[in-house]
């Protein structure tokens, strides 16, 4: 990376063909990912979002590192007390520590965001790759199905599904509450990922190396996994990172509407929902969870955009 | 693969050449109409033999090759007739999984632009090794060792050091060598090279041609060399098939064709090669445009551009007249053309 002239030459791939083309060992193999990393590591926005991501992940994994308070311990007499030295973010309606609840809320939000994204990538990715590879009726089937799902407004779809399959009267455990929300987010979100995967694969499919692989005896399985997928990964990866952020926001929206997560799960969305009515008397109980939520969404969106910019050859 | 084929060619009764294309017809169904890309092509290649298929863009030479390989996109492509026999077995009637086994092991192919024909996200050594891993189930380390041997065989300097490099780190000529290494990895009996030197510098073209020719001799492969450049085939080819408008218009041993072409189109091609002894004169060019495949001219497809044209050329499709045991020409007036000779 030290010599720009060398890099240029390598990228362009031109050079005297009869040259004894022996690279020095310091010239490490340069792939798409090595290039991407070289660009990423020079961008402050990448490092900022990475540090924030690590913080949020630590919060989700080990909340006790950040606070020694019990998020469920309530002192009703302190209800809606403002920030103080004792409780930095003050107390909520039921006299629970807002800071502790913000910290513990990270887990539900991130688990829901990440798992829903993984499921979305799986559903949308499979549909997109199969549709693009086999074309014809397979493609039409997945595309039309996706358009039907996309035709339903996101929040409306959420209200309908969550309102029917998860009535508030029953009280399942935390895991079930989260699983239902994850499922709904993925079921409503997969078509967008399918379109991205589909267009990426369609583009890769007509490259000469896919033709060449076929000519040298590769079967469909090998072509999909060794040629199409590795060459379509970049846009899928970028979009999924951004999706984690938007799913965390969507989870909060559903929770705010009373159909997403609910106690005993601790989440930012629930905290915001519980305190919207008290915004004039005690804004802190709603404001701090909202700030955590926004920062977390921002982290994933920023990270996704940093990666997208780094993968864009036009910006090199 | 050998088993597959011997089952089909039970008794080994076939007496023809290793690969025979017979009366092949391929069409493309497009929105604008039906494009007849290949209209009755017949040629054959035997072990150790080099056939050059010559023709301009749209003459059907690449489509024929893709049909032999079985990598034609269908649709829009459609094979409407003919046979492709490999060791006497008609490939077009084989099921896909058996054809796949023949690709790479029996018949292999080198593409025009090696940069786009190599997967950009994997090291070249990995891609060559993949040939052994996928067809032979060779272990990872053994396959890599074989990849290095192959890179040596196609004369890539410092193969051991470069085995982990990516395609874009190689020059054009070196990339084409890697593509060739992949194609010959499993010792195919037939190698199809589709314009292997078109994307390369003139000096490198000769090297790659030399390499292909050496490899053919070493392993007694049949080589089909597809090109639009008469200059590159003179030294390496045994026989030559000139294609125009999806048909073979002349078929001849390479030296006969160079000495005395028997079709006005081949004659025109030869005369458009710049020559030192004709320096200062205007360079000859074949007048007019290649035929529109959607609307083929009636009669002989070459008649709108032909200096020998008579009235019956517009109406009668010329058959492939046999001139001698080894030569054919699809021109009603081949005698005249032959007698005129080349300039």
Interface residues (C-beta under 8 A of the other chain):
Chain A: X10 X11 X13 X14 X15 X16 X17 X18 X19 X20 X21 X22 X23 X25 X29 X30 X31 X32 X207 X208 X209 X211 X212 X213 X214 X215 X216 X217 X218 X219 X222 X226 X227 X230 X231
Chain B: X69 X71 X97 X100 X101 X102 X103 X104 X105 X108 X109 X111 X113 X115 X116 X117 X118 X119 X120 X121 X122 X123 X130 X131 X134 X135 X157 X158 X161 X162 X164 X165 X166 X167 X168 X169 X170 X171 X172 X173 X174 X175 X179 X182 X183 X200 X201 X203 X204 X207
